[in-house]
């Protein structure tokens, strides 16, 4: 039995997972950041670390394995102990221990564990679907400074003779413009008043015809329609198997239709804190049912599906 898959599942929900007799895997949330030299944006994530001093059994890992593997608690604890002995023996031979989706471990010459976390997975569920990207730097335009420099070296002036010949033309043009504007405003006001009067008259006539029809009408229902009872299955539970997260809501709706066509009870549970629309295969009341369905979905349809524990509104 390999326990790294169980450790990986628990790291999504807990900040500390203790492997009895071996050490504890810890997670720490870090905020989104920007690399100044490369202009690369990194989403928030959980950073993994390992503490060899925390070896006391807190029951979390053992209870999880016992529940998932259908084993008694004592047998699950014994199997964890056997796996830890195998890990230590493997590293004492100078080999590198690779834990899938967690990291790599080696023993240094002093016999201390060195842990290098894996960068292939982000255990922060709020950042699901987000990846780093590089943006190009913005180059500011300098046209304004160039124009100001030209104006300082080559000033523009108008001679008195030119100004004298242009002034009468501007005067007549201004008078004509004012006359056109005043005429247009007066015509528009008159036209608007005529339209309003016509609309009021038409509305009055329509109301009079409607009142006459209502006074003449008689409503008789001989055969009332039978009542209809609809049964709607409402999904409940705080355990959700996530199929994906989409920035565009239309794409998430298409994903829901695709999964329903395959027989899954899929739905869109709405956007998360980053605005991504999350789609789930289904929701479950107990972790036992959810983990059983998760294993089947990973085996038959999507190896990247994951379990989210969240109380929906």
Buried (B, 14 or more C-beta within 10 A) or exposed (E): EEBBBBBBBBBBBBEBBBBBBBBBBBBEEEEEEEEEEEEEBBBBBBBBEBBEEBBEBEEBBBEBBBBBEEBEEEEBBEBBBEBBEEBBEBBEEEEEBEBEBBBEBBBEEEEEBEBEBBEEBBBBBBBBBBEBEEEEEEEEEEEEEEEEEEEEEEEEEEEEEEEEEEEEEEEEEEEEEEEEEEEEEEEEEEEEEEEEEEEEEEEEEEEEEEEEEEEEEEEEEEEEEEEEEEEEEEBEBBBBBBBBBBEEBEBBBEBBEEBEEEEBEBBBBEBBEBEBBBBBBBBBEEBEBBBEBBEEBBEEEBEEBBBBEBEEE
